[in-house]
Amino acid sequence: MNDLPKLEVALVEDEPSLLEATGQTLTFEGAQVQAFSDARAALKALTSDFAGVVVSDVRLPGMDGIEFFARLRELDPELPVILTTGHGDVAMAVEAMKNGAADFLTKPYSSAELIRAIRVAADRRALVLENRRLRSELLRRSDGSIIGSSEAAQKLRSVVEAVARSEIDVVLEGLAGTGKSFAARLIHDLSTRSGRPFVTIDAGILAHEDADLLLFGREPSAGLSRTGLLERANGGTLFLDELQFLSGQTHSRLLAMLDSRSVLPLGAERARKLDLRIILARNPAALEEATPQRQPLEQRLGAVRITLPPLAERRADIAETFRHFVLLHERELGIEARNISEAEWRHIQTHDWPGNLRELSGYARAFVLGLSGMDAVQGPLSAQRPLQQIVADFERSLLEDALRQSGGNVNELQAALQTPRKTIYDKLAKYGLTPQSFRK
């Protein structure tokens, strides 16, 4: 049948006949099966880059399935584990599901049930490993560091690398577009938590009507169970991306989480402790508009502060950074950029870049697409529009067309433009566009 080609399964079962029968079934389906009669032997054989799925009985000699699952979570919190249980173990299995187990099956289960559960878990595992590979490739391309050779860039690079090796919380301070999101991800990837989750909470999430549910989750007793974003970050890094305008109940609950490092899901009787490293992005220009009652979020952190300088303060890095962005966009778009003209180089090196790295990246992408040609610079320069304005007008027109086609639906807009949600909101704010204005 070969329903499970090239799939690896680590099967842990202490009943010899069931271990043999299940192993034969999965092998017949095309899976590569490693069979173990106890958890300790399996734990020695498995690594964090194991590409398959673990299927384990709960009742095992020596180390039971629940402890085995906890040890696997330490090895790799995203390793999929399917637990098989007797009727008396269901409560334990449900608790394990809440802590991240991929699935559980009650004995006796059918081969079809097991294969279905393995297929779903294997698809998720493949996606996790592919995302890790892509992140690793991106880090390799950029040397996993801050781009630039200026004194400011070298100082920023050394500070970020030093802070990454510690466990201290971090406040990243900088104007819009100075690379706070990139620096946060870099700190995580260079830290001992690099194999653990990196979860971002931004204004787009908090604007959602179910923001509390998304953040804090819900226990089964209060309805359909859902793990909140805060708990999904457990063991890893939580990036709070410019939340200075928080207010009300969500603000208070986040402050409490920062103090206690615990989360209380909707319907839960007890708070659950969280092991988090917190990185908070802060825009000093936007913070001036916040009321004093909304500022304490960063003040609750005993954090080190890293200031990201605007691009205008490290002009020596602009040419190198532009070339880096061109290479990234060439790979992304599958297009080789043409030779740059003297007029374009002059613009790149003399422009103030108020949008900082974000604006420079947008300019580089437009250049790769051939949209930023200086063809207009053929007559008197005073009679022409600046290239920046041409690109801005094109971008605004593109956003307006996409908003009309989506009827103001931000989810559809995000999918159509294949752009992160935060970037969408930043662009809409930049051009004064509101999704509500395009809703039918």
C-alpha positions, 0 to 999 in steps of 0.5 A: 500500500505504501501509504507512509513512504520514507516515514520514520516511526519510533515505536515503544511498546513493552508487550512483545506481541503487540510490538511485533504486530504493530511494527509489521503493520507500519512496515507493510505501509512503507514506514521505517520502524525502530522498535523499542521495548522500553523508553530508556533505550528509545531515548538513547537512540533519538536525537533532536533532528529525528525526522519521524514520529514517536508512538509510545505506550503509557504503561512501560517498565522503568520509565513510563510513557508520561515521563518519556514524553517529558524527556522528549520535550526537553530533547525537542519540544516540537517532536511529535509523540503519539501516546497509546493508552488503556482506559485507565490512562485516559486522564494522563493522556489528556494532560499530556495532550495539553502539554503538547502530545500530538495525539493519543489512542485508546487500546484496542485501536485499529491500524487505520486510526494509528496510520491516520494519527501518524500521517497527521503528525508526520506532516507537522514534523516535516513542516517544522524541520523545513522551517528550521532548514529555511531559517538556518539557510537564511542565517547562513546567507546573512552570516546570522548577524547584523549587516554592516562594517561601520563602528555602530554596526560592529558595536551593535553586533557584539552587544547582540551576540553577547546578550544572546548568550545570557538568559536576561530579558531584552528591550530593543529600542529603535525607530520604525524599520531599524530591525527590531524584529530581526534583532529579536529573532537573531538573539533567539537563534544565537541563544541556548533556546534556539531549538525552542519556540519563538513566538511573536505577539504584536498589535495585529493579534491584540486587535483580534476580537478573541485576543484573550483566547489567543494569548491565554488559551482555554481549558477543556472545562470551559469549552473546546481546548486551545493552547494560548500563544503565551503557553506555546512560547514555554521554554523559548522566547516571547517577542512582544512587538511594540505593545506600548498602546495596550490598555484594559484587561489584556494589559493588566493580564500581560503585566501579571504574566511578566511579574509571575511568569505564569499563565491562567487559561480561561476556565483553569483553576491554577496558573501554569508556570512558564519558562520564558525569555522575553524580548520587547520592542520599543519605538521611542517616537510612538511611546511619546504618544502613550499615556503614563498608565500604558507604559509600565510593560517594559518597566516590569522587566529587569532587562538590558536595553539595546538601542538600534540606530537609524540608518542615517546614523550609519551611512557607511553601511548603506551600500553594503546593506543595499547589496545584501537586500538585493541578493535576498530579493533576487533569491526570493523572486528568482530574478537577476537584477540589472546593473545599477546606474550612477543616479540610483547609487547617488540616491541610495547614498544621499537619501535620508532613509526615514523608513530605515532598513524597511524602506531600503529593503523595499527600494532594493526589492523594487530595484530587482523588479525593475520598478525603480529605474531612473528612466525619468531622470533624463531631463531637468531633475526638478521636473521629475518626481523623486524615485522614492515617491514613485515607489511609494505611489506604486505601493499605495496603489497596489495596496488599494487594489488588493483591499478592493479585491479582498473587500477589506478582509485583512486575512485575504489581503495578507494571503494575496500579498504573501506578506506578514500581518504586521507589515500589512498593518505598518503599510496601511498606517503609512498610507492612511488606509483603513480596511473598513473603508473597503468593506462592502 
